[in-house]
Amino acid sequence: MPIALQAFTNTTNTVRIADSATAPGPVVTVGPQIPLVDGNSSYIWSPVSVSGQTVTFRSVFSLGAPLLGIALPLTVFYAYAGNETVSVTGTLQVLDILGVIVLTIPLFSGDTNLGNPLNVSTIAADTLLAASILGGTINITIDAVVTAPITTPYEPVNTGRYLGEITVQTIV
């Protein structure tokens, strides 16, 4: 299956939509950190870092929608890591050439890494786009709720970090 999109969370495609320590807004890099996600260690976090802080990140990944008159099967893989609990939800939206949403598909909901700071968790979803589309954009939105640790032995102590990678594959 060819790869239609492969991208990481970063300061240009991710914002904080909720933050228990400060107002929502942009993210900052806090890397390099471990574990690596597909060789990448460029973690992001809030500009404010507090013990036990909860931050909700929204990442939007876009790819061009083909000219469709038939079904297009897609597989979406998402790998993510954080230094405490991370829970992710994903949605796919198809926008026509004018930017109007013509289709919304839930991909996955509430997948969590169970608070393990040293592992990379993965989730996958398959979907079938069967709408007639004349170009436009496919947006995949990932919302991740991340809770920073409260106590040691985390390094650096009591700071948060989050990194995600999306891979979209298609049959066609």
C-alpha positions as CSV (number, residue, x, y, z in Angstrom):
1,M,0.0,0.0,0.0
2,P,1.5,3.4,-1.0
3,I,2.0,6.0,1.7
4,A,-0.3,9.0,1.1
5,L,0.9,11.0,4.1
6,Q,3.6,10.6,6.8
7,A,4.0,13.5,9.3
8,F,4.9,14.2,13.0
9,T,3.2,16.6,15.5
10,N,5.1,19.9,15.5
11,T,4.8,23.6,16.2
12,T,3.1,24.3,12.8
13,N,0.4,21.6,12.8
14,T,-0.4,21.4,16.5
15,V,-2.0,23.8,19.0
16,R,-3.0,23.5,22.6
17,I,-6.8,23.7,22.8
18,A,-6.9,23.3,26.6
19,D,-4.1,23.6,29.3
20,S,-4.5,23.3,33.1
21,A,-1.5,25.6,33.7
22,T,-2.0,28.4,31.2
23,A,-4.2,29.7,28.4
24,P,-4.5,27.6,25.2
25,G,-2.2,28.5,22.3
26,P,0.9,27.4,20.5
27,V,3.2,24.5,21.5
28,V,6.9,24.6,22.1
29,T,9.5,22.0,21.4
30,V,11.0,20.2,24.4
31,G,13.2,17.6,22.6
32,P,15.2,15.6,22.3
33,Q,13.5,13.1,24.5
34,I,12.9,9.3,24.6
35,P,11.3,7.1,23.5
36,L,11.9,7.8,19.9
37,V,8.9,7.6,17.5
38,D,10.1,6.2,14.2
39,G,13.5,7.8,14.9
40,N,12.1,11.2,15.9
41,S,12.7,12.8,19.3
42,S,11.2,16.2,18.7
43,Y,8.6,16.3,21.5
44,I,6.3,19.2,22.1
45,W,4.6,20.7,25.2
46,S,3.1,23.8,26.7
47,P,5.3,26.9,27.3
48,V,4.4,26.4,31.0
49,S,5.4,23.1,32.6
50,V,3.8,22.1,35.9
51,S,3.7,18.9,37.9
52,G,0.4,17.0,37.1
53,Q,-0.5,19.4,34.3
54,T,-3.1,18.3,31.7
55,V,-2.8,19.6,28.1
56,T,-5.1,18.9,25.2
57,F,-3.3,19.1,21.8
58,R,-5.1,19.3,18.5
59,S,-3.0,18.3,15.4
60,V,-4.4,18.7,11.9
61,F,-2.8,16.7,9.1
62,S,-3.8,17.4,5.5
63,L,-3.5,15.7,2.2
64,G,-4.9,16.4,-1.2
65,A,-8.2,14.6,-2.0
66,P,-8.1,12.9,-5.4
67,L,-10.7,13.3,-8.0
68,L,-13.0,10.5,-6.8
69,G,-16.0,8.8,-8.3
70,I,-15.3,5.5,-6.7
71,A,-14.4,4.2,-3.3
72,L,-10.9,4.9,-1.9
73,P,-9.8,2.7,1.0
74,L,-7.5,4.3,3.5
75,T,-5.6,3.0,6.5
76,V,-4.6,5.5,9.2
77,F,-1.8,4.6,11.7
78,Y,-1.0,6.8,14.6
79,A,2.0,6.3,16.9
80,Y,2.4,8.4,20.0
81,A,4.3,8.8,23.2
82,G,4.2,11.0,26.3
83,N,5.8,10.9,29.7
84,E,2.6,10.0,31.5
85,T,-1.0,9.3,30.4
86,V,-1.9,10.1,26.8
87,S,-5.4,9.5,25.3
88,V,-6.0,10.1,21.6
89,T,-9.0,10.5,19.4
90,G,-9.0,10.8,15.6
91,T,-11.4,12.1,13.0
92,L,-11.2,12.3,9.2
93,Q,-12.9,15.1,7.3
94,V,-13.2,15.6,3.5
95,L,-13.4,19.1,2.3
96,D,-14.4,20.0,-1.3
97,I,-12.5,22.4,-3.4
98,L,-14.3,25.3,-1.8
99,G,-13.4,24.2,1.7
100,V,-16.9,23.0,2.6
101,I,-16.9,19.8,4.7
102,V,-18.7,17.1,2.7
103,L,-17.9,14.0,4.9
104,T,-16.8,13.4,8.5
105,I,-15.6,9.9,9.6
106,P,-14.6,9.1,13.2
107,L,-11.4,7.0,13.1
108,F,-10.7,6.1,16.7
109,S,-11.7,7.3,20.1
110,G,-10.1,7.2,23.6
111,D,-7.1,5.0,22.8
112,T,-4.6,5.4,25.7
113,N,-1.0,4.5,26.5
114,L,-2.0,3.6,30.1
115,G,0.5,6.0,31.6
116,N,3.7,4.2,30.4
117,P,6.3,7.0,29.7
118,L,8.8,4.7,28.1
119,N,6.7,3.1,25.3
120,V,5.3,4.2,22.0
121,S,1.6,3.3,21.6
122,T,-0.1,2.7,18.3
123,I,-3.6,2.8,17.0
124,A,-4.9,2.1,13.5
125,A,-8.2,2.6,11.6
126,D,-9.5,1.6,8.2
127,T,-12.0,3.6,6.3
128,L,-13.6,3.8,2.9
129,L,-14.2,7.1,1.2
130,A,-17.0,6.5,-1.2
131,A,-18.1,10.0,-2.1
132,S,-17.9,11.8,-5.4
133,I,-15.2,14.4,-4.8
134,L,-13.8,16.9,-7.2
135,G,-10.4,17.5,-5.6
136,G,-10.2,19.3,-2.3
137,T,-8.5,18.3,1.0
138,I,-8.6,15.4,3.4
139,N,-8.0,16.6,7.0
140,I,-7.2,14.2,9.8
141,T,-7.6,15.7,13.2
142,I,-6.0,14.1,16.2
143,D,-6.9,15.3,19.7
144,A,-4.5,14.1,22.4
145,V,-5.1,14.7,26.1
146,V,-1.7,14.4,27.9
147,T,-1.1,14.5,31.7
148,A,2.4,15.2,33.0
149,P,3.8,13.2,35.8
150,I,3.5,14.3,39.4
151,T,6.5,12.6,41.0
152,T,10.0,11.4,40.2
153,P,11.7,9.2,38.8
154,Y,10.9,10.9,35.5
155,E,13.7,12.8,33.8
156,P,13.4,15.7,33.5
157,V,11.4,15.8,36.7
158,N,7.7,16.8,36.6
159,T,7.7,18.1,33.0
160,G,5.4,17.0,30.2
161,R,6.1,15.9,26.7
162,Y,4.2,14.5,23.7
163,L,5.0,13.3,20.2
164,G,2.8,11.8,17.6
165,E,3.3,10.4,14.1
166,I,0.6,9.8,11.5
167,T,0.9,7.5,8.5
168,V,-1.9,7.2,5.9
169,Q,-1.8,4.4,3.4
170,T,-4.1,3.9,0.4
171,I,-4.7,1.0,-2.0
172,V,-4.8,3.3,-5.1
